[in-house]
Amino acid sequence: MTATIRPAEKRDVPALAELIEEIERFYGATDTDIQPIEERRLQVEEALFGAPPMAYALLVEDEAGDIVGLAAYSYLWPAAGSSHSLFLKELYVRGTLRRQGIGARLMGELRSLAAARPGCSRVEWMADRDNPGAPAFYEALGFTESDGKIVYRVDSGTA
């Protein structure tokens, strides 16, 4: 399969809102957990195309022009010293297209983006422990787990 990796554009908002539902279901969300489509569309548009944008996304587009994967990321400061890092929040490729090198290509694109951005010292991300495929994927690419961090999370009260 031929896949194109490109930055998200405003015209992609409806397809991204649909893909986010697929991602949520992948992580176990049910119908009652899924936001209404219009709410998702508005949030995707605000996150990626607001002023300023909160995040960025690389999209995977298949031969038919369908969006079949994404890498959503933002920049965090500080990282090492006064540098910043590219933080990968979500890496997703549709199940039928996995194991075809698309995820590895996305990771390569992210590394290139980080290397090309002055002051960006690294790429960072997290993986769910209950998704054994994720650590296996990253280890196959030669990445190792970083020790020393504990992730905490609290709802903002607005969700």
C-alpha positions as CSV (number, residue, x, y, z in Angstrom):
1,M,0.0,0.0,0.0
2,T,1.2,3.5,-0.8
3,A,0.7,5.9,2.0
4,T,1.5,9.6,2.1
5,I,2.5,11.3,5.3
6,R,1.7,15.0,5.5
7,P,0.8,17.8,8.0
8,A,-2.9,18.1,8.9
9,E,-4.8,20.8,7.0
10,K,-8.1,22.4,8.0
11,R,-9.9,20.4,5.4
12,D,-9.0,17.2,7.4
13,V,-11.0,18.2,10.5
14,P,-14.0,16.0,9.7
15,A,-11.9,12.9,8.9
16,L,-9.8,13.5,12.0
17,A,-12.9,13.7,14.2
18,E,-13.9,10.3,12.8
19,L,-10.5,8.9,13.3
20,I,-10.5,10.1,16.9
21,E,-13.6,8.0,17.5
22,E,-11.8,5.0,16.1
23,I,-8.8,5.7,18.4
24,E,-11.1,6.0,21.4
25,R,-12.8,2.7,20.6
26,F,-9.3,1.1,20.2
27,Y,-8.6,2.1,23.8
28,G,-11.9,0.7,25.0
29,A,-14.4,3.5,24.9
30,T,-18.1,2.7,24.5
31,D,-20.9,4.6,22.8
32,T,-21.6,6.4,26.1
33,D,-17.9,7.5,26.3
34,I,-17.7,9.0,22.8
35,Q,-18.3,12.7,22.3
36,P,-20.8,13.8,19.7
37,I,-19.2,14.3,16.3
38,E,-19.8,18.0,16.2
39,E,-18.1,18.5,19.5
40,R,-15.1,16.4,18.3
41,R,-14.9,18.5,15.1
42,L,-14.9,21.7,17.0
43,Q,-12.2,20.5,19.4
44,V,-10.0,19.2,16.6
45,E,-10.3,22.5,14.8
46,E,-9.5,24.5,17.9
47,A,-6.6,22.2,18.9
48,L,-4.9,22.2,15.5
49,F,-5.9,25.5,13.9
50,G,-6.7,27.8,16.8
51,A,-4.6,30.9,17.5
52,P,-2.2,29.7,18.7
53,P,-2.6,26.0,17.9
54,M,-2.4,23.7,20.9
55,A,-1.0,20.8,18.9
56,Y,0.1,19.6,15.5
57,A,-0.6,16.4,13.6
58,L,1.0,14.4,10.8
59,L,-1.5,12.4,8.9
60,V,-1.3,9.2,7.0
61,E,-3.3,9.3,3.8
62,D,-4.0,6.1,1.8
63,E,-4.2,5.8,-2.0
64,A,-7.9,6.6,-1.9
65,G,-7.3,9.9,0.0
66,D,-8.7,8.5,3.3
67,I,-7.0,9.4,6.6
68,V,-5.8,6.1,8.1
69,G,-3.4,7.2,10.8
70,L,-1.9,10.1,12.7
71,A,0.9,11.3,14.9
72,A,-0.4,14.1,17.2
73,Y,2.3,16.1,18.9
74,S,3.2,19.4,20.6
75,Y,6.3,21.0,21.9
76,L,7.2,21.1,25.6
77,W,9.6,23.5,27.4
78,P,11.9,23.1,29.2
79,A,13.5,19.8,28.2
80,A,17.3,19.4,28.8
81,G,18.5,22.8,30.1
82,S,16.6,25.5,28.3
83,S,15.9,23.4,25.2
84,H,12.5,22.0,24.3
85,S,11.2,18.6,23.2
86,L,8.7,17.3,20.7
87,F,6.2,15.3,22.7
88,L,4.3,12.7,20.8
89,K,0.8,12.3,22.3
90,E,-0.8,9.9,20.0
91,L,0.5,7.5,17.3
92,Y,-2.2,5.5,15.6
93,V,-2.4,3.5,12.4
94,R,-5.6,1.8,11.4
95,G,-5.4,-1.9,12.3
96,T,-5.6,-3.2,8.7
97,L,-2.5,-1.2,7.8
98,R,-0.3,-2.1,10.7
99,R,3.0,-3.9,10.2
100,Q,3.6,-2.2,6.9
101,G,6.2,0.3,8.1
102,I,3.8,3.2,8.4
103,G,4.3,3.7,12.1
104,A,8.1,3.6,11.7
105,R,7.8,6.2,8.9
106,L,5.7,8.4,11.2
107,M,8.4,8.1,13.9
108,G,11.1,9.0,11.4
109,E,9.1,12.1,10.3
110,L,8.8,13.2,14.0
111,R,12.5,12.8,14.5
112,S,13.2,14.8,11.4
113,L,10.8,17.6,12.6
114,A,12.6,17.7,16.0
115,A,16.0,17.7,14.4
116,A,15.1,20.6,12.1
117,R,13.6,22.7,14.8
118,P,16.3,24.9,16.5
119,G,16.5,24.2,20.3
120,C,14.6,20.9,20.1
121,S,16.7,18.4,22.0
122,R,14.6,15.2,21.9
123,V,11.4,13.4,21.1
124,E,9.5,12.0,24.0
125,W,6.3,9.9,24.4
126,M,4.5,7.5,26.7
127,A,3.0,4.0,26.0
128,D,0.2,2.3,27.8
129,R,1.4,-0.7,29.8
130,D,-1.8,-2.6,28.8
131,N,-0.9,-2.3,25.1
132,P,1.9,-4.8,24.7
133,G,2.2,-4.1,21.0
134,A,3.4,-0.5,21.7
135,P,6.6,-1.3,23.7
136,A,7.4,-4.1,21.2
137,F,7.0,-1.7,18.3
138,Y,9.3,1.0,19.9
139,E,11.9,-1.6,20.9
140,A,11.9,-3.0,17.3
141,L,12.8,0.5,16.2
142,G,15.7,0.6,18.7
143,F,14.1,2.8,21.3
144,T,14.4,2.0,24.9
145,E,12.2,2.7,27.9
146,S,13.2,5.7,29.9
147,D,13.3,5.1,33.7
148,G,12.7,7.6,36.4
149,K,9.4,9.1,35.5
150,I,6.0,8.5,37.0
151,V,3.0,9.8,35.2
152,Y,0.2,11.6,37.2
153,R,-3.1,12.6,35.9
154,V,-6.1,14.5,37.3
155,D,-9.2,15.6,35.4
156,S,-9.6,19.3,34.9
157,G,-13.2,19.3,36.1
158,T,-14.4,20.5,32.7
159,A,-14.3,17.1,30.9
